[in-house]
Amino acid sequence: MRYEIAPLYCRPWTINGMTPKLIESHYENNYGGAVTRLNAISEELEALDPSTTPAHVIRRLKQDETAALNSVALHELYFASLGGDGRAVPEMMASALARDFGSVDRWRREFIALAEALDGGAGWVLLTWLPRAGRLINQTISEGGQAVAGGITVLALDMYEHAYHLDFGANAVAYVATFMRNIAWNAVQDRYEDAITVKPPRPLQQKEFGDLPAISVEEVKAMLDSGTPVQLIDTRPRHYSSRAQDIVAGAVWRDPERVDEWIGALSKSAPVVTFCVYGFHIGCQTATTLRQAGFDARYMAGGHFAWKAVKGPVKLFAADAPPEA
């Protein structure tokens, strides 16, 4: 594949505090060099035979490709981030920054702090949208390192010396302040609007239990921690529970195949949460049965192992050993 160089997004003569010479050198030598390097790596990868090429050669080339791809993409974002009034944050973007950082000023101070922490080093400071989390974060990457998986960067600040030494020498602090003064917020907001349309990874869908209410392990843990009344029932099948070493602290085990024998001991004044090993069929089926009987019942998504994954407290299962059949 042949990668093409993108036109220079910003107008160098409009940037307050940076000379056209700096922008032109950055674009021609560093961005242009990254595109050239990426094409050379791409050609080398296309020419080799993966079945006969030593693994270490392929690994090195793919690592080099990642670094070059990042350099090309981030340089394009960097130039596209310049050329505006950095003080004039549009309403939509200001609201997003306030939502995810507390305020625009709080975001700005964190972003600048990350940039100044790279003074004398090398790297990028990025404002990135995470579809999975539904929020913006600041992050730094260096030496071609990978950014957060699945993230979509909307603002990029180049902190390599080539980005500022012609104008600022070793004064990276002044360069960062100049960049912040020249952010093209309308362009950043356009990229943000595009980014938020990207859907996160599809969640687990259990069509059989599509209408059955679920509750997360974090919500259950918060209920237990706060003393909120909840009837927490471990419904792992007997063939599994008989070999289990631990049980969720605060839960009792009940045989899911003998619901009729223990349902009468439950209270209808407190919610019921059922769970199985992984949060699939058994916990869902038991919750369905309890709801049909008039209980406020939900299943705990992720089950026993999701609880352990969030370091929820457990105790020895022997303390609540299942009764003999």
Residue pairs with C-beta under 8 A, 6 or more apart in sequence:
1 42
1 46
2 39
2 42
3 35
3 38
3 39
3 42
3 72
4 35
5 31
5 32
5 35
6 76
8 23
8 27
8 79
9 76
9 79
9 80
9 82
9 83
9 187
10 23
10 79
10 80
10 82
10 83
10 184
11 83
12 18
12 19
12 20
12 23
12 24
13 20
14 83
15 23
15 82
15 83
15 182
16 178
16 181
16 182
17 167
17 178
17 181
17 182
18 82
18 167
18 178
18 182
19 166
19 167
21 166
21 167
22 164
22 166
22 167
23 79
23 82
25 162
25 166
26 75
26 158
26 162
26 163
27 75
27 79
29 162
30 75
30 160
30 162
30 163
31 71
31 72
31 75
31 76
31 79
34 68
34 71
34 72
34 75
35 72
37 64
37 68
37 71
38 65
38 68
38 69
38 71
38 72
41 61
41 64
41 65
41 68
42 65
44 61
45 61
45 62
45 65
48 57
48 58
48 61
50 58
63 144
66 144
66 146
67 143
67 144
68 144
70 141
70 144
70 145
70 146
70 147
71 144
73 153
74 124
74 126
74 153
74 156
74 158
75 158
77 153
77 154
77 155
77 156
78 156
78 157
78 158
78 163
80 184
80 187
80 191
81 155
81 156
81 157
81 183
81 184
81 187
81 188
82 179
82 182
82 183
82 184
83 182
83 184
83 187
84 182
84 183
84 184
84 185
84 186
84 187
85 181
85 182
85 185
86 179
86 180
86 181
86 182
86 183
86 185
87 181
88 185
89 97
89 104
89 185
90 185
90 186
90 189
92 189
92 192
92 193
93 185
93 188
93 189
93 192
94 104
96 136
96 192
97 103
97 104
97 107
97 136
98 104
99 135
100 107
100 135
100 136
100 137
101 107
101 110
101 136
107 127
107 136
107 138
108 180
110 138
111 125
111 127
111 138
111 157
111 180
112 176
112 177
112 180
114 125
114 138
114 139
114 140
115 125
115 157
115 159
115 172
115 176
115 179
116 172
116 173
116 176
117 140
118 125
118 140
118 142
118 159
118 172
119 159
119 172
119 173
120 170
120 172
121 142
121 159
122 142
122 143
122 159
122 160
122 161
123 140
123 141
123 142
123 143
123 159
123 160
124 140
124 141
124 142
124 156
124 157
124 158
124 159
125 138
125 139
125 140
125 156
125 157
125 159
126 138
126 139
126 140
126 141
126 147
126 151
126 153
126 155
126 156
126 157
127 136
127 137
127 138
127 153
127 154
127 155
127 156
127 188
128 136
128 137
128 138
128 139
128 147
128 148
128 151
128 152
128 153
128 154
129 135
129 136
129 151
129 152
129 153
129 154
129 192
129 195
129 196
129 198
130 136
130 137
130 148
130 150
130 151
130 152
131 150
131 152
131 195
131 196
131 198
131 199
131 200
131 201
132 150
132 200
132 201
133 200
134 200
136 154
136 192
137 148
137 151
139 147
139 148
139 151
141 147
147 153
150 200
150 201
152 191
152 194
152 195
152 198
154 188
154 191
154 192
154 195
155 183
155 188
155 191
157 176
157 179
159 172
159 176
163 175
164 171
164 172
164 175
167 175
168 174
168 175
168 178
204 301
206 280
206 284
208 281
208 284
209 284
209 288
209 299
212 284
212 287
212 288
212 291
212 298
212 299
213 287
213 298
213 299
214 298
214 299
214 300
214 301
215 273
215 298
215 299
215 300
215 301
216 300
216 301
216 302
217 300
217 301
217 302
217 306
217 307
217 309
217 310
217 312
218 310
220 230
220 232
220 273
220 300
220 307
220 312
221 307
221 310
221 312
222 228
223 230
224 230
224 232
224 249
224 250
229 269
229 270
229 271
230 270
230 271
230 272
230 273
231 266
231 267
231 270
231 271
231 272
231 273
232 248
232 250
232 251
232 252
232 273
232 275
233 251
233 252
233 253
233 254
233 272
233 273
233 274
233 275
233 286
234 241
234 247
234 248
234 251
234 252
234 253
234 254
234 275
234 276
234 304
234 320
235 253
235 254
235 255
235 256
235 274
235 275
235 276
235 282
235 283
235 286
236 244
236 253
236 256
236 275
236 276
236 277
236 282
236 304
237 256
237 257
237 276
237 277
237 282
238 255
238 257
238 322
238 325
240 277
241 253
241 317
241 322
242 322
244 317
245 316
245 317
246 308
246 314
246 315
246 316
246 317
247 253
247 314
247 315
247 316
247 317
247 319
247 320
248 275
248 304
248 307
248 312
248 313
248 314
249 312
249 313
249 314
249 315
250 313
251 275
251 320
252 320
253 317
253 320
253 321
253 322
254 262
255 261
255 262
255 322
256 276
256 282
256 285
256 286
259 286
259 289
259 290
263 289
263 290
263 293
266 272
266 290
266 295
268 294
268 295
268 296
270 296
271 296
271 297
271 298
272 287
272 290
272 295
272 296
272 297
272 298
273 297
273 298
273 299
273 300
274 283
274 286
274 287
274 290
274 297
274 298
274 299
274 300
275 283
275 299
275 300
275 303
275 304
275 307
276 282
276 283
276 286
276 303
276 304
277 303
277 304
277 305
278 302
278 303
278 304
278 305
278 306
279 299
279 300
279 301
279 302
279 303
279 306
280 303
283 299
283 300
283 303
284 299
286 297
286 299
287 297
287 298
287 299
288 297
290 297
291 297
300 306
300 307
302 309
307 314
308 314
